[in-house]
C-alpha cells in the first residue's frame, strides 16, 4: 500500500444508519514509545455484521505480523459495507505540550479525551451505537462509569482489559490504529533539517520501533541529538527517556527565579494603586500566576 491508501476515516456504506443498531470498538497503538504519535482507532458496524467480522481473523494487532495487519486493513478499506472506521493521530509534539504544561495533562486523560472524541464523531454521523467496547486506560470500572455518564444514549458500554483480544470489533480498531501509526513512522523524513547539514550530523530514519528498549531506538536517540535544539518534534519530550538523554549532554537553560526578577523590576514599578479603603486593588489571577507587576499607575 502507498501513502495515499491510508485515509484516516471511512464511513460504512449500504446501511440505513437510522434503522440499524451498531456496535463500536476502540483501541490505541503507540502509547508507550518515545518516538512518533499515539493513534486511537475506532471501528463500527451494524450488529448484523458482528458474526461476519468474527470469522475474518481479527485479533490483537500486536499478535499479528505486519503482513497480516496490512491484509486485514486492506479488507476493511475495500469492503466499506462491512464496517466503518475513524482514527485520531495524536502527534508527539501535542503529547509533549500537554504533558509539560504548568498544570500537566496526564497520558490517561489524553487517551480518554481521544476515545470520547471518536465516539462523538461517530454519533455525529447519525449512527445509533447500541454497544461500545473499549480497551481500558486506568481502572476499567471508573472509566466505564465516566463513559456511561457521558453517553446515556448508548445502551451497553463495556470497558475491559485485553478488550482487543476479546471483541473482534476492538481488534479491528487496534489494527487500524497500528497500521496507520506504522505508516506515520515509516514515512517520517527529516529532509528539511538535513538539507544544509554536515553529512555526519544528518538525522537518520533507522529508529526502530520507537520503544525505549529497542536497541535501534536507543542508538537513534544518541546519534540524533543536537546540543542546542535537542531533537526533532518526532520525539516525545515528556518522556523520561528523552530528558535523561539530554541531561549533561545538551546546553541547559537557567531561568531567573521569580523573586530575583521582581527585585530587578522594583525600580521601574510604581507603588500599587489602592482602593478608597486603602487596601491593595485585587488583580486578575492571570497576572498573579505569572508574576506580572504593574508598570504604570492606571494599568
BELQUIUR-V144989 format. One record per run of one state. SS is the DSSP state (2 for helix, 1 for strand, 0 for the rest). FROM is the first residue (numbers start at 0). TO is the last residue. If there is no record, write none. Layout:
SS/FROM/TO  SS/FROM/TO
This chain:
0/0/1  2/2/4  0/5/7  1/8/9  0/10/19  1/20/28  0/29/33  1/34/34  0/35/36  1/37/45  2/46/53  0/54/59  2/60/62  0/63/64  2/65/77  0/78/82  1/83/89  0/90/90  2/91/98  0/99/105  2/106/122  0/123/126  1/127/134  0/135/138  2/139/149  0/150/154  1/155/159  0/160/161  2/162/165  0/166/166  2/167/185  0/186/189  2/190/193  0/194/197  2/198/200  0/201/213  2/214/222  0/223/224  1/225/225  0/226/228  1/229/229  0/230/233  1/234/234  0/235/238  2/239/245  0/246/256  2/257/267  0/268/272  1/273/273  0/274/278  1/279/279  0/280/283  2/284/288  0/289/298
